[in-house]
Amino acid sequence: MAAFLPTMRVAAILLAAGQGRRFSAQTASPVAKQYLTLGGRPVIRHAADALIPHVQILQPVGERASLDGALSGLRTAGDATADGCTILDCVPGGETRQESVRAGLEALDRLPETQKPDLVLIHDGARPYVPAEVTRAVIDALSAHAGAIPGVPVADTIKRVRDGVITDTVPRTDLYRAQTPQGFRFGLLRDLHRGAAASDATDDAALLETAGHHVAMVAGSEDNIKLTYKEDLVRLERLIGPTLLPRTGLGYDVHAFAEGRPLILCGITVPHTRGLAGHSDADVGIHALCDAIYGALAEGDIGRHFPPSQNEWKDADSARFLVHAGERIRARGGMLINADLTLICERPKIGPHAQAMRERLADLLQVGVDRISVKATTSERLGFTGREEGIACTAAVSVLVP
């Protein structure tokens, strides 16, 4: 049968009718666990994304409003995803997992004969991270078996306990922890469900086992976690958290000296005979750093966000600008890796103030001071800085952005 698998139609039933009582009891969450946000998307959306590349039909089972919201945007102009998977309208589930599976099977059976699936996968909506090789292995095993499920060998010693006391040790040889998606011949599973009204099977493989059909076990994954306890959410966040890409920004600014103004550099007032000319407080260090951050985010420069043509920013404390730049990093879901500033001037001496500058910039950006570098150099008496006509600053930043 293996040669015919590529031509067979595969459907997936995505189960979302459960209430997740154990998870809710631990977390007091008013939201069912399959609809919690994980890595910026609902848990069940991740589960759907994991299935779609492998199937031609996706049948969600659960409460319509919640499912439609969680899966919105998956369809293209028609009723299919970009991978060519048709997402059917959801159907309500039942009181038990078995009733919900049966509801999905009956919905698939109502399709025209030419559209009915040959194979069906049953997947828990609370399993958001399914490695592609696991799903492929399940489907491939159906070329020789009526059913196939992924599983992970039991590694821990198993104890049977009664009233808080160990009664015996259970041999773990040949024991596996079952996972989903579980795969089956569609017609067989449909017929077994129709005749299993009184069955209390906890998964669909048990129906086949009871009926005498062989069910293959394929390699599962330790990362194929079913969200059951609050600790599971922490593990899944590590796996599914947004992919952060490095971006670099460069900034450069110059201000001329001016009489009668304080000299503000990197948020610190530095004793000197003159300050710097500018519309705001003319903090050349912060201005260069803001430009570097906005550049890394591809959000223009400081003048775009705080136009010098607006009187609102006249003599403004440049700390406000840097706070905004830091907020833009966080609003994008990113983080600042490091910032490196070089002040270019003959005088004043920057070294005695560099640590205070680092601490001030770190405070404004809400990062550790170890991520901020402030140093200085001269231009060996060359150019406008060498003639002590002004101060220049260069800044380089690295950020991680989803």
N, C-alpha and C positions, 0 to 999 in steps of 0.2 A: 504493500500500500504506500510505501514511502515515496515512490515515483509520482503518486497522484496528489500528495500533500500540497504542492504549489498551486494546484487548480482548485483546491477545496476552499469553501467559504468559511471563514472563522468569525464567530461572534463572541462578544464578551458581555457578561452581565455584571454590572457594577452595583454592589449592594450598599445602600445608604440609609436603610430604614431603622437601623439600631439606635438605641438611646445612649449607649456607652455609660451605663450606670456606675461601673467601678471607677471610671475616669472622673465622672461628675462628682462622685462621692468624695474623691480625694481633692479635687480642685475647686468644687462649688461653682464650676463653670455653667452659666446659663445656656451656653451654645453646645450642641452635640459635637463630639470630638471630631467627626469627619468634616465639620465645617469651620473648625478653628483655622486661623491664619498661620501658615508655616512658610517662611521664606517669601512672604508677600502674596501668597495665594492660598486658597482653602486646601486643607489636607486632601480632600477628595479630588480636587483638580489635579494635584500631582499624581494621584492614582490613575485618573483618566489619561493623563499625558503619557504615563508609562505603558498603558495598554494600546493606545491608538495606533502606534506604528506597526503593530502585529496583527491587527484585526480589520475586518471590513465593516463590521457592525458593532455599535456600542449601545447597549440597552441599560440605561440607569433605572434603578428601583429605589423609590423613596418618596419623600414629600416634595411636591412639584416646585413650590416657590423657592425653597432652599436649594434644590438641585439646579433649577434654571439659573439662579444667581451664581452658583459656584462654577457652573460650566459655561457661562456666557462667554461669547467670543471664540469658542472652539470651531464653530461652523464657518465655512466660507460663504460665498454668495449663494450657493445652493443649500443643501442640507448635509454637506460632507466637510470634513476637515481638510487641511492642506495635504494630509497623507492619504486622502481618499477614503476615510472611514466615515460611514453614515451614522450619525447620532440620532437615535430614535427618541421620540417623546417619552418622558419618564412615566413609569407606572407605579402606583402605590404599593408599598410592601405589606407584609402581614405581621402578626404578633410574634412569630418565630422566624429564625433564619430560613428554615425550610420553606415556610410559606412565602417568603420574599423571593427565594430562588424560583419557586414554582410560578410565581407571578411573572417573573422575567422570562421563564421558558415559554409560558403560554402566550406572552406578547410576541415572542419570536415566532411561535408556531402560527400566529395569525398573519404573518407575512405571506405574500404570494409564493407559490411553490418555487418559482425561479429565484427567489430572494432568500429563502430559508437557509440557515447555516448548516454545514456538515459537521462542524466542530463548535464547541462552546466552552469558553473559559468563565469560571466563576471567581470573582475577586472581591475582597473586602475593601470598602471605601476608606477604611482606617489604616490601610497599608499603602502609604504614599511613595515609598522608595523601593521599587522593584527593579533590580538590574536586568537589562535586556536579555542577557544570556539565560536567565532563569525562565522567562516567558518563552523564549525560543526552545529551550530544552523540553518544556512541557508540551508544546505543540508538536515537536519532532517525535516525542515518545508515543503520540497518538497514531503514528503510522503502524505500530505493532501492538498496541494495547487499547482497550476500551476506555481507559481512564489513566490519568497521570497527575501526580501532584509533586510539588517541590517540598523538600524537607531538609532539616539539619540534624545530624547525629546528636544525641543527648550526651553531653560531656561531663556533667556533674553527677555525683552520686545521688541516687534517688532514695528517699526515705518515705515509708508509709507511716502516717501519724494519726493517732486517735486520742482525743481529749488532751492534746498538748504533749503526748508522750509517743516516742517512736515505737512502733510495733514490729517493724522489720525493714530490711534493706531490699530494694527492688533491683534485680540485675539490670544494668543498662545496656547490655549487649543487644544489638539489633533494634534499639529504641531510637525513634526519630521524632522531632517536633515538626508537625505539619504546618505548611504555609499555603498561601494563595499567590497567584491564580492557580486554581485546579482546572484541569482540562478533561473533556469527555466527548464521546460521540453524541451529537445533539439528540438524535431520535431516541437513543437508549436512555439517556438521562431524563428526557421528558417523560417517557413511559414509566420509568421507575418512580418518578415523583408523583405521577398520577395514581400510582398504586400504593403510595406510602403515607397515606393520611395519618396513620397512627404511629408512624415511626418517630423516634426521638433522636435520630442521628444528628451528631453535632457538625458533620460536614457531608458533602455529597459523595466523597469517596466511600464512606461507610455504607451508603446505599448499594453501590456496586459490589462491595465486599460481601454484604449479606446475600446478594443475588448470585454470588458465585463468579463474578467477573474479575479478571486480573486488573489490578491498578498498579501502574509503574511508579516508582519513587525516583525522582531526579534530584540533582544537587540544588538545594536552595541557597540562601545567603543569610549570614548573620545580620546583614544590613536591612533585610526585608522585615522590618519591625512593624508589628501591629500596635497601634497606639492604644494602650490599655491603662497604663499608669502614668502619673505625671513625670516620672523619670524618663519614660519613653520619649516624651516631647523634647527633652533636653538632648537626647541622642539624635533624634531626627533633625533638630535644628542644626546640629553640627554637620549632618550629612547634606541637608537640603538648603542650608543658609545660602543667601545670594552669592553668586560667583563675583568676586571683586577683581577688577582689572586695574593694573597700575597706570597712572597718567602723570605726566610731568608738566610743570608750568614754570615759565621764566618771567621775571619782572625787572624793570629798570626805571628809575626815577631820578630827577635832578631838581634841586631848588637852589636859588641864589641866596646869598646872605642878605639880611636886611637889618637896619638899625631899629632899636626900640621894640624888639620882639623876643620872647623867650625861645631858647633852642630846645625843641622837642624832638627826640630821636628814639624810635622804637618804644614810644609810650612813656619815656622817662625825660624829665627836665634836666638838661645837662648844663652846668655852669659855663658860660661863655660870654664874650663881649657882644655878640650879635646872635640873632635868631635867623630863621629862614623865611623867605617871602613866599606867600601862597594864599589861595582863597580860604583854605581851612587853616589848621595850625601848622601846615607844611611839614608834617612828619614824613620825611623822605623814606625812612625805613619801613614804616607801616604801609605807605603808598606802594612801594615796590613789592612788598609781600602780598598785599591785596591783589595787585595785578597778576602776580604769579599764581595765586589761588584761582582767580577768575579764569585765567588762561588755561589752567589744568582742567577746569570744568567746562571749557569752551563757552564761557558766559561773558565774553567781552572784557572790558577793563573797568577801572574804578570810576572813570568819567561817565560810563554808561549807567552805573548804579547811583552815583552821587554827582550829578552834573555841576560843574563850577559856575554855570550860568544861573543857578538857583541860590538865592540869598539864604535859604535855609541852612546851607552848608558853610556860610561865611564864618571864619574863625572856629569852625567846629572841631571838636576833639576827634582826632583820627581813630581813636580807639573804637568809636562807633562803627567805622568802616570795617575794621578787622573783625569785630564781633559779627557783623553781617556776613563777611566772607566765610567765617567758620560755620555760621548757621547754614549757609548754602551747601557746604560739604555734607553736613548732617542731614539736610533736607533731601539730598540725593541718595541717602543711604550709604554714604562713603565715610572715609576716615583719613585724617592727615597722618602720613608716615613720618615725614620730617620736613623741616624748613631750614634753609641755609642762607643767611644774609651777609653781605659784605658791604660795609660803609667805606666810602672812598673820600678821604679828606686829609689835609695836612694837620689841621687843628679843628676841634679839641682832640685830646687823646681819648680813644674809645675804650681801651682796655680796662680802666678802672670802673667803667659803668656796664661792661658787657654782661656780667652775670645778672645785674638788676634788669637789664633789657630782656634777657632770655626769660627770666621769671615773669615779667610783665606780658610778653607776647604769649607765653604758654598759658597764662591765666586767661587772657582774652580769647584764646582759641580752645580753651578747655582741654588741653593735652598736657602730658608730662613734660617737664622742662628738658628732659633728655632728648626730646624730639626737635628742639630749637637750637640753632647755632647762630651766634652773632660774632662777627670778627671785623677787622678793619685793615685797610692798607692805604698807602699814599700813592700818588702818581709821580713821585720823585720830582716834585716841583714843576711838572709839565702840565700844560693845559689849564682849564679854568679852576679845577680843584687844586692844582699846584700853585696857582696864583691866589688861592684862598678867596675865590669869588663865590664859591658855593660848595655843596656836598652832593655826591651821587651815591646811589645804592643799587646793588644788584641783589636779586632774590631768586632762589630756585626751590621748588617744592615738589614733593612726591605725594600723591594721594591714591587711595584705592576707591574705586567707584563701581557699583553694580553694573 
